[in-house]
């Protein structure tokens, strides 16, 4: 079994903003970013479970900070071999 976390921002699509149907938009973003960041293209929205969401804030330095709403997603499956995107991971 393999579990994954990935980042859905900053380039969301309009359909990924849909929070209905058990956060279908968030799950679609996770599928897209998992393919882009990790090269895994056999993940589907039906495999993803939205566990929670958190409001996150962290100071980076005296000028910059992160302040975002993050989703905690889970997926268990056995992916076929993949190659990560070294520019993202």
N, C-alpha and C positions, 0 to 999 in steps of 0.2 A: 504494500500500500504506500501511497505517496500523498502528502498534503502540500498545499502551496499557499503562499501569500504573494500578492502582487499589487501594484499601484495602478489605479484607474485614471488618475489625472495626469497632466493638465488638459488633455485634448479630448474631452468628452464629445459625444454626438447627441443630437436632440433626443433620440429614442432612449438614451441611457439615463435621462432625467426622470423617467417614468418609475414612480415608487409603488405603483399598484401591483397586484398579482404577486405578492411576496417579493417585492423589490426587483421586478423583472429587469428594469433598466440597469440597476447596479450589477446584477448577475451577467447581463450582456456585456457590460464594461469589463468585468473580470475575465470573461472569455476572450475578448479582444486583446486585453493587455497581457494575458497569459500567453497567447500566441505570439504577440510582438516581443515581449521581454524574455520569454523562456523557450520559444519555438515549439510550444505544445499546442497542437491544433486538433486534438481529439477530446477536448473538454467541451461539454455542452452546458447550457443554462440549467437543465434539469438535474445535473450532478451537483450543483452548488447550493449550499444551505447558508442563509444569512443568520449568523449567530447573534449578532448585536451591532450596535453602532455607538461610537464614542465621539465626544467633542474634545479635540486635542489642541493643546497650546504649548509651545516651547519657544523660549528665546534662543535664537541662534547666536547673536552677539548684541552689542548695544544698539545696532541699527535695524536688524532684521529678526523676524519671528515667523513661526508657522502657526496658523490658526485654522483648523479645518475639521470637518465632519467626516469621520472615517467609519467604514463598515468592516466588520469582522466576518469573513467568509470562510467556509470550509468545503472541501471537496475531497473525496477519497476515490481513487481509481488507479489503475495501472496504465500509465501512458506509454505509448510506443516511444522508441528512442528519439531524443530531441537534442538540439544544440542551442544554448542560451545566446542571447544577443549581448555581446560583450560591451556594447555601448550603453546598456541599460542595467545590467546586473553587476 
